[in-house]
Amino acid sequence: MPDSRFAIIDPSSGISGDMLLGALVDLGAGEEWLRGLPGRLGCPEVELEISRVDRAGIGARQVKVRLRDGTFEHPAAPLPHRHGGSGHHDGHRQEHGPGANRHVAELTAMIRQAPLSDWVRERALRAFELLGAAEGRVHG
């Protein structure tokens, strides 16, 4: 995308990664550039499937993350919330079979090792830092 374009993302009700990626493709991010991203980030076993969908009369792009064996990585189960000190969350991630979600430390390590410019690397790491802080406020 040209440097003169930008987007403000304010998902007050939340947004999933596939929704965000689909919206970025609809805004002009190249599909082939996006499909090549997992390989550039050191995840050659991951493929992105991009398709047009219609949901209740609204057209959009859908981006699915799939492993080369055809399995999909589904969203993690919601973490339990604490209410007034009740409930228990031990901070461990849940495993979901072969498409298990990656821990944030794994993702940040991948970003640090990926062939990215310093500008992109710093912003990606900052994004994960902010997401972690936000998740801590929601689940803490």
C-alpha positions in Angstrom: 0.0 0.0 0.0 1.3 3.5 -0.6 2.8 5.3 2.3 0.3 8.1 2.1 -2.6 5.8 3.2 -3.4 4.8 6.7 -6.2 3.2 8.6 -7.6 3.9 12.1 -8.7 0.7 13.7 -11.1 1.2 16.7 -12.7 -2.1 17.4 -14.7 -1.1 20.4 -16.4 -4.5 20.4 -13.3 -6.4 19.5 -12.1 -7.8 16.2 -10.7 -11.2 15.1 -7.5 -11.6 13.1 -9.3 -13.0 10.1 -11.7 -10.0 10.1 -8.8 -7.6 10.3 -6.8 -9.3 7.5 -9.9 -9.5 5.3 -10.6 -5.8 5.8 -7.0 -4.9 5.0 -7.2 -6.9 1.7 -10.5 -5.1 0.9 -8.7 -1.8 1.5 -5.9 -2.7 -1.0 -3.3 -4.9 0.7 -2.2 -7.3 -2.0 -3.5 -10.9 -1.7 -0.3 -12.4 -3.0 1.8 -10.2 -0.6 -0.4 -11.4 2.3 -0.2 -15.1 1.2 3.6 -14.8 1.2 3.7 -13.4 4.7 3.8 -16.6 6.7 6.8 -17.8 4.7 8.6 -14.5 5.2 7.9 -14.8 8.9 9.5 -18.2 9.1 6.2 -20.3 9.1 6.4 -22.1 5.7 3.9 -24.7 7.0 1.2 -22.0 7.2 -1.0 -21.0 4.3 -3.6 -18.3 4.0 -6.8 -18.9 2.2 -8.5 -15.8 1.0 -12.1 -15.8 -0.3 -15.1 -13.5 -0.8 -18.0 -14.2 1.5 -21.5 -12.8 2.0 -22.8 -12.5 5.5 -26.4 -11.3 5.9 -26.1 -9.4 2.6 -22.7 -7.8 3.5 -19.8 -8.7 1.2 -16.4 -9.1 2.7 -13.1 -11.0 2.4 -12.4 -13.9 4.7 -8.9 -15.0 5.5 -8.4 -18.4 7.0 -5.1 -19.6 8.4 -4.5 -23.2 7.4 -1.6 -25.7 7.9 -0.3 -27.4 4.7 -2.0 -30.6 5.9 -5.3 -28.9 5.5 -6.1 -28.4 9.2 -7.2 -24.9 10.4 -6.0 -23.1 13.4 -9.2 -22.2 15.2 -9.4 -19.4 17.8 -8.5 -20.3 21.4 -11.3 -21.0 23.8 -12.1 -17.9 25.9 -10.2 -17.6 29.2 -12.3 -17.7 32.4 -12.9 -14.3 33.9 -12.3 -13.5 37.6 -15.2 -11.8 39.3 -14.5 -10.4 42.8 -11.6 -12.7 43.4 -13.6 -15.9 42.6 -12.6 -18.2 39.8 -9.2 -19.5 38.9 -6.9 -18.9 36.0 -3.4 -20.2 36.2 -2.1 -18.4 33.1 -1.4 -21.6 31.1 -2.5 -21.8 27.6 -4.8 -24.5 26.5 -3.7 -26.9 23.8 -6.0 -27.5 20.8 -4.4 -30.4 19.0 -2.2 -30.0 15.9 -3.3 -26.4 15.3 -2.6 -25.3 18.9 -2.3 -21.6 19.4 1.1 -20.2 19.9 2.2 -18.5 23.1 3.0 -14.8 22.8 6.7 -15.5 23.7 6.9 -17.8 20.6 5.3 -15.1 18.4 7.6 -12.4 19.6 10.7 -14.6 19.1 9.5 -15.3 15.6 9.2 -11.5 15.0 12.7 -10.9 16.4 14.1 -13.4 14.0 12.1 -12.6 10.9 13.6 -10.7 8.0 11.9 -7.4 8.8 13.0 -3.8 8.9 13.7 -2.4 12.3 10.7 0.0 11.8 8.3 -3.0 11.3 9.9 -5.2 14.0 9.6 -2.4 16.6 6.0 -1.8 15.8 5.0 -5.5 15.7 6.6 -6.1 19.1 4.9 -3.0 20.5 1.6 -4.2 19.2 2.0 -7.5 21.1 3.0 -5.6 24.2 -0.1 -3.5 24.0 -2.3 -6.6 23.3 -0.8 -8.3 26.3 -1.5 -5.3 28.5 -5.1 -5.1 27.3 -5.7 -8.9 27.8 -4.2 -8.6 31.3 -6.8 -5.9 32.1 -9.7 -8.0 30.7 -8.7 -11.3 32.3 -6.9 -10.0 35.4 
